[in-house]
């Protein structure tokens, strides 16, 4: 399949504006009533050597994800270099800083440019990665529920999120019905000129999704998946040691921070700005409550943590993403 079509400039501008609006709104909520002098003093006293250690694990996650991606593409007959995989992933993360969720398409398109892997197939493997990431996230959530149940309960109350199981079941049920109908009439749709291309694209995605069942090196895939999430864990947990208020946090606290931070990054705000900060504010408030400490202090500490952790993540995305541009251009195949 050819490269993805260019976005409409007006649509792109609107998407970026909405994303920035989300970021601004959540950042305003996070910073409301904050004493900036306290934050400034704490940031100046932080031990940034621990932040540097966390950055090493953040970079390690990039590499393990790049190598793992090759394992998913191999069953479809594509043998790509680890470097092209790494720079395609880095470019995708860079695009996520501008337009949330655009990185997946950008990553697949970048790989097509250097390895000629069809976009639909590589995009299918990216979706598969997201499914695997969700399973890993649920595993960490399970660990958090076991070791930090009180903190999870406090976070749920602090965030004010109201989850209606019936609505969620209805949504999944509707999606399942639509999926069944699509596969029932799929062959007929393939003969329709315009719809045929859509069906072909979906077939390519499904081929990518099914690659995990044809993979020869399943043990390696599991190993790299574990290593990716170990890197994510330590990239989040080691930042705690940079602050005196959180330097005594245990491994279970790290599980909680990773889960809450991941939830914050899911919200479509540019670079997670605002949403991540607010999630950390509520998360640390919940942690402090579960420890019998002042929740307001926890909120301040959570924001201080977020002002170290989030810039670290964005810095890695920017550096790796900007390096990826000339590297991909150099490797590009015409």
C-alpha positions in Angstrom: 0.0 0.0 0.0 1.2 3.5 -0.8 2.1 6.0 1.8 -0.7 7.5 3.9 -2.4 10.6 2.4 -1.4 14.0 3.7 -3.7 15.5 6.3 -5.9 18.4 5.4 -4.1 21.5 6.9 -7.3 22.9 8.4 -8.2 19.6 10.0 -4.6 19.3 11.3 -4.7 22.8 12.8 -8.1 22.1 14.5 -6.8 18.8 15.9 -3.7 20.5 17.3 -5.8 23.4 18.7 -8.1 20.9 20.4 -5.2 19.0 21.8 -3.6 22.2 23.2 -6.9 23.2 24.7 -7.1 19.8 26.5 -3.5 20.3 27.7 -4.2 23.9 28.9 -7.4 23.0 30.7 -5.9 20.0 32.6 -2.8 22.1 33.4 -5.0 24.8 34.8 -6.8 22.3 36.9 -3.5 20.8 38.2 -1.9 24.2 39.0 -5.0 25.8 40.5 -4.2 27.1 44.0 -0.5 26.0 43.7 2.3 27.8 45.5 4.9 28.1 42.8 7.7 29.1 45.2 7.3 25.7 46.9 7.6 23.9 43.6 10.5 26.0 42.5 12.4 25.3 45.8 11.8 21.6 45.6 12.9 21.4 41.9 16.1 23.2 42.8 16.9 20.7 45.5 16.1 17.6 43.5 18.9 15.0 42.8 19.0 14.9 39.0 21.4 12.0 39.0 18.4 9.7 39.6 16.6 11.4 36.7 19.6 10.6 34.5 19.3 6.9 35.5 15.6 7.0 34.7 16.4 8.4 31.3 18.6 5.4 30.6 15.7 3.1 31.2 13.5 5.3 29.0 15.9 5.0 26.1 16.1 1.2 26.8 12.4 0.9 26.2 12.8 2.4 22.7 15.4 -0.1 21.8 13.6 -3.2 23.1 10.4 -2.0 21.4 12.3 -1.6 18.1 13.7 -5.1 18.3 10.4 -6.6 19.3 8.7 -4.9 16.3 10.9 -6.9 14.0 9.7 -10.1 15.5 6.1 -9.2 14.6 7.0 -8.2 11.0 9.0 -11.3 10.3 6.1 -13.7 9.9 4.8 -11.5 7.0 8.1 -11.8 5.2 9.7 -8.5 6.3 13.2 -8.5 7.7 14.0 -4.9 8.6 17.1 -3.4 10.4 16.9 -2.6 14.1 18.0 0.9 13.4 15.2 1.7 10.9 12.7 0.2 13.3 14.1 2.4 16.1 14.0 5.6 14.1 10.5 4.9 12.8 9.3 4.5 16.3 11.1 7.6 17.4 9.5 9.6 14.6 6.1 8.3 15.6 6.6 9.5 19.2 7.7 12.9 17.9 4.5 13.2 15.9 2.5 12.3 19.0 3.8 15.5 20.6 2.0 17.6 17.9 -1.1 15.6 17.2 -2.0 12.9 19.8 -2.4 9.4 18.4 -1.0 10.5 15.0 2.3 8.7 15.8 1.0 5.2 14.9 0.3 6.2 11.3 3.5 8.3 11.1 5.5 5.4 12.4 4.0 3.0 9.8 4.5 5.5 7.1 8.1 6.2 8.1 8.9 2.4 8.0 7.3 2.2 4.5 9.7 4.9 3.4 12.8 3.1 4.5 11.8 -0.6 4.3 8.8 -0.6 1.9 6.7 -2.6 4.5 3.1 -2.0 3.5 1.5 0.6 5.8 -1.6 -1.6 6.5 0.5 -4.6 7.6 2.8 -2.6 9.9 -0.1 -0.6 11.3 -1.8 -4.0 12.2 1.3 -4.9 14.2 1.2 -1.5 15.9 -2.4 -2.2 16.9 -1.3 -5.6 18.2 1.4 -3.9 20.3 -1.2 -1.6 21.8 -3.2 -4.7 22.8 -0.2 -6.3 24.4 0.6 -3.0 26.1 -3.0 -3.0 27.5 -2.5 -6.5 28.8 0.7 -5.4 30.5 -0.9 -2.4 31.9 -3.7 -4.5 33.4 -1.1 -6.8 34.9 0.5 -3.8 36.7 -3.0 -2.7 37.7 -3.5 -6.1 39.2 -0.3 -5.8 41.2 -1.3 -2.3 42.3 -4.7 -3.6 43.5 -2.9 -6.4 45.5 -0.3 -4.2 47.1 -1.8 -0.6 47.0 -5.6 -1.2 47.1 -6.2 1.7 49.5 -4.3 4.1 47.2 -6.3 2.9 44.2 -9.5 3.4 46.1 -8.4 6.9 47.2 -7.4 7.8 43.6 -10.8 6.7 42.3 -12.5 9.0 44.8 -10.1 11.9 44.3 -10.4 11.9 40.5 -14.2 11.9 40.5 -14.4 9.4 37.7 -17.7 7.6 37.5 -17.5 4.4 35.5 -20.9 2.9 34.4 -20.3 -0.8 33.6 -23.6 -1.0 31.7 -22.6 1.7 29.2 -19.2 0.1 28.7 -20.8 -3.3 28.1 -23.3 -1.6 25.6 -20.4 0.0 23.7 -18.4 -3.2 23.4 -21.6 -5.1 22.5 -22.3 -2.6 19.6 -18.7 -2.9 18.4 -19.0 -6.7 18.4 -22.2 -6.6 16.4 -20.7 -4.2 13.9 -17.6 -6.5 13.6 -19.8 -9.6 13.0 -21.8 -7.8 10.3 -18.7 -6.6 8.6 -17.1 -10.1 8.4 -20.5 -11.5 7.2 -20.7 -9.2 4.1 -16.9 -8.6 3.7 -16.6 -10.4 0.4 -19.4 -8.5 -1.1 -18.0 -5.2 0.1 -14.6 -6.1 -1.5 -16.2 -5.9 -5.0 -17.4 -2.3 -4.5 -14.7 0.1 -5.9 -14.3 2.5 -3.0 -15.2 0.0 -0.2 -12.9 -2.6 -1.7 -9.9 -0.5 -0.8 -11.1 -0.1 2.8 -11.7 -3.8 3.1 -8.2 -4.4 1.7 -6.7 -2.1 4.2 -8.6 -3.8 7.1 -7.3 -7.2 5.8 -3.8 -5.8 5.9 -4.3 -4.7 9.5 -5.8 -8.1 10.5 -2.8 -9.8 8.8 -0.6 -7.7 11.1 -2.7 -8.6 14.1 -2.5 -12.3 13.3 1.3 -12.2 13.0 1.7 -13.0 16.7 0.3 -16.5 16.1 2.7 -17.1 13.2 5.7 -15.8 15.1 8.5 -18.3 15.5 10.3 -16.6 18.4 7.5 -16.2 20.9 9.8 -16.6 23.9 11.9 -13.6 22.6 8.7 -11.6 22.1 7.6 -12.2 25.7 11.1 -11.4 26.9 11.3 -8.1 25.1 7.8 -7.2 26.3 8.8 -7.8 29.9 12.0 -5.7 29.3 10.0 -2.9 27.8 7.7 -2.7 30.8 10.6 -3.1 33.3 12.2 -0.1 31.6 8.9 1.8 31.9 8.7 0.9 35.6 12.2 2.1 36.5 11.9 5.2 34.3 8.9 6.2 36.5 10.1 4.8 39.8 13.7 6.1 39.9 12.5 9.7 39.6 11.0 9.2 43.1 14.5 9.0 44.5 15.3 12.5 43.2 12.9 14.0 45.7 13.4 13.7 49.5 9.6 13.4 50.0 9.4 10.3 47.9 12.9 8.8 48.3 11.5 6.2 50.7 8.8 4.9 48.3 8.8 1.1 47.9 8.4 -1.1 44.8 4.6 -1.2 45.2 4.4 2.6 45.1 6.2 2.4 41.8 3.5 0.1 40.5 0.9 2.7 41.5 2.8 5.6 39.9 3.3 3.7 36.6 -0.4 2.9 36.4 -1.6 6.4 37.2 0.9 8.0 34.9 -0.1 5.7 32.0 -3.8 6.7 32.6 -2.8 10.3 32.4 -0.9 9.8 29.1 -4.0 8.2 27.5 -5.9 11.5 27.5 -5.4 13.2 24.1 -3.5 16.2 25.3 -0.2 17.3 23.5 2.6 15.3 25.1 0.4 14.4 28.0 0.9 18.0 29.3 -1.7 18.9 31.9 -3.3 15.4 32.0 -0.2 13.7 33.3 0.4 16.5 35.8 -3.2 16.3 37.1 -3.1 12.5 37.2 0.1 12.7 39.3 -1.4 15.3 41.6 -4.4 13.1 42.3 -2.2 10.0 42.4 0.2 11.3 45.0 -2.7 12.7 47.1 -4.1 9.1 47.1 -0.8 7.7 48.0 -0.3 10.1 50.9 -3.8 9.4 52.2 -3.1 5.7 52.1 0.1 6.4 54.1 -1.7 8.5 56.7 -0.1 11.7 55.5 -1.5 15.1 54.4 -3.2 14.9 51.0 -2.5 18.5 50.2 1.2 17.8 50.6 0.8 14.8 48.4 -0.7 16.9 45.7 2.2 19.3 45.8 4.7 16.5 45.7 2.8 14.8 42.8 3.1 18.0 40.8 6.8 18.4 41.6 7.3 14.8 40.5 5.3 15.5 37.3 7.4 18.6 36.5 10.5 16.3 36.5 9.1 13.1 35.0 7.1 14.6 32.1 9.8 17.0 30.8 12.1 14.0 30.9 9.8 12.0 28.7 9.2 14.9 26.3 13.0 15.5 26.2 13.6 11.9 25.2 10.9 12.1 22.5 12.3 15.4 21.1 15.9 14.2 21.0 15.2 10.8 19.6 12.5 12.2 17.2 14.7 15.0 15.9 17.6 12.6 15.3 15.2 10.2 13.5 14.4 12.7 10.8 17.9 12.8 9.2 18.5 9.1 9.9 15.2 8.2 8.1 16.0 10.5 5.3 19.4 8.9 4.8 17.9 5.4 4.8 14.9 6.3 2.7 14.2 4.0 -0.3 12.7 5.5 -3.5 
